[in-house]
């Protein structure tokens, strides 16, 4: 039984210049506030460990699980995890020193280096972020994108159906359906949104190269399957399977995220 089947498009941003201008202006106007919030949220090494290092490390195994040992280095997924955790635990001083320098006042200008970076990144935003990232995650102007919509549909979020974009997305069958165990919805949404965003950007950068897309789809379906509630009796997630979360080049719709959930 098909519980849900949606195809979520990757529309080109219709207002990249407006998006770029709003992005730039918001960062320049709020530079000092951004830094104050950063200092308030992470005032010391203890909070850095709690909010960044430990948080990241706790979720890292789900990202690298299933990785086979690298034939060049011999690193296993556990060794990669241990290295990542060790590096993060020692990185507070480097992290805070770099940000303090970025936001310090220079020649009377508050957060001068941060503002210089934003100015220099304007073209990069237009050519890169608006052209690829916004196609994945959307914006306040364009509406949220497939990388945000799909996790909401797979957790039966109250807003899921309202996010479908007319002329861009297509509901083939079913309705939003929560595939996760109780208490795991938020973690799954965060992990899948991040993984989808990175995967969709990589797929677009490769011009939907078949080999690249196949590898990305394998990882996406592996993540979904790891978070499935076994008590639901769902068909396992697999590329092209009855349950899947696949980036595809649809003959009728173009580049889409094709998401389907089947219950045995």
NORZI-V655900 format. One record per helix or strand. SS is the DSSP state (hx for helix, st for strand). FROM is the first residue (numbers start at 1). TO is the last residue. Records with the same first field share a line. If there is no record, write none. Layout:
SS=FROM-TO, FROM-TO
This chain:
st=2-9, 106-106, 109-109, 138-139, 143-144, 170-174, 180-180, 228-228, 234-234, 237-237, 243-250, 254-263
hx=16-29, 31-41, 45-64, 77-89, 92-103, 112-120, 122-137, 146-153, 161-163, 185-205, 210-226, 230-232
